[in-house]
Amino acid sequence: MALEAANQYSDGFCILDVHLDPNDGSAALKRLTDVLGKRVR
């Protein structure tokens, strides 16, 4: 929900404080890191 709100917010930038399990190797996390990685490059 917070990620969706941050994505819709266009008046500035958003900082999300996200805590994930270090052993999380889920497909959803892989997709997320792939998408975010493309934005950083």
C-alpha positions as CSV (number, residue, x, y, z in Angstrom):
1,M,0.0,0.0,0.0
2,A,2.8,2.5,0.8
3,L,4.6,1.6,-2.4
4,E,1.5,2.3,-4.4
5,A,1.0,5.7,-2.7
6,A,4.6,6.6,-3.3
7,N,4.3,5.7,-6.9
8,Q,1.2,7.9,-7.3
9,Y,2.8,10.9,-5.5
10,S,4.2,13.3,-8.0
11,D,4.8,16.5,-6.0
12,G,8.3,15.5,-4.8
13,F,10.2,12.4,-3.7
14,C,9.3,9.7,-1.2
15,I,11.6,7.8,1.1
16,L,10.4,4.4,2.1
17,D,12.0,2.6,5.2
18,V,11.6,-1.0,4.2
19,H,12.8,-4.0,6.3
20,L,12.9,-7.3,4.6
21,D,14.0,-10.7,5.8
22,P,17.7,-11.2,4.7
23,N,16.8,-14.7,3.5
24,D,13.9,-13.6,1.4
25,G,14.5,-15.0,-2.1
26,S,10.9,-14.7,-3.3
27,A,10.0,-14.2,-7.0
28,A,8.2,-10.9,-6.0
29,L,11.4,-9.6,-4.4
30,K,13.4,-10.5,-7.5
31,R,10.9,-8.6,-9.7
32,L,11.0,-5.6,-7.4
33,T,14.8,-5.5,-7.4
34,D,15.0,-5.9,-11.2
35,V,12.6,-2.9,-11.7
36,L,14.2,-0.7,-9.1
37,G,17.7,-1.6,-10.4
38,K,16.7,-0.3,-13.9
39,R,15.6,3.0,-12.4
40,V,19.0,3.6,-10.6
41,R,21.2,3.0,-13.7
